[in-house]
Amino acid sequence: MRTTINIDAQLIKETEAIYKAESRSKSIEYALRDALRMKKLEQLRSLIGKVEFDEEAIQQLRESER
């Protein structure tokens, strides 16, 4: 998708240097994917200790699927 946005030139240069992609667009796409991945991991980490799993039930489900 083509989008026009204003991004700091130094930020673009750093992104291009880190990702070494074949184009500026690919560098930015990779950076956005990484940012999303990191935010999702943060959200998962925030659930540590808040969610309980019944490991035996999970194991039984896995075995029944075979």
N, C-alpha and C positions, 0 to 999 in steps of 0.2 A: 504494500500500500504506500502510496506517495503522500508524504506529510511535510509541511514546512514548519520548522520549529527553530527557535533561537537558543543555541547552546554556546557556552563560553568556548572560545577558540583553544585555549590552553587545555581545557577538559577534553576536547576532541583530540588534540595532539597526544595527550597522555593515553587516552583510550586506544588510539591507533597504535601507539608504541607497545602497549601491553598485549593487545590481541593479534597484532601483525596479520590481520585478515586481508583478503584480496581487495577490499574496498572500505571506504569510510562507513558506508551503510552497514556492512557486515560487522565491522568493529562495534558499532553502536548496538546492533542487534545482539551480539554476543554479550555485551556489557549489560543490557537490559535483562537478558535471560539469566545471567549470573545474579543480578540484583533480585530478581523474582525468586530464584532458587534459595538465596540466603534469607529472604523474608519468610518464605515458607518453612525453612528449617527453624528459624527463630520461633515461629508460631507452634511448631511441633514441640520444640524444647520447652515452651511455656506450659505444655501439658504434662510434663514429667511430674509424677506424684499425684496427679489429679485424675488419672484414668486408671482403672483397674481391669486386668485381663484374667479370665479364667483359662489358664494355660492348658489344663486337662481338656476342657471343652474344645479349645482350638485344635489341639492335637487329634481329638476324636473326629472333628470335622475334616481335617486333612486326610486322615486315614480312610474315612468313608468316601472321599472323593476319588480315591485310587481305583 
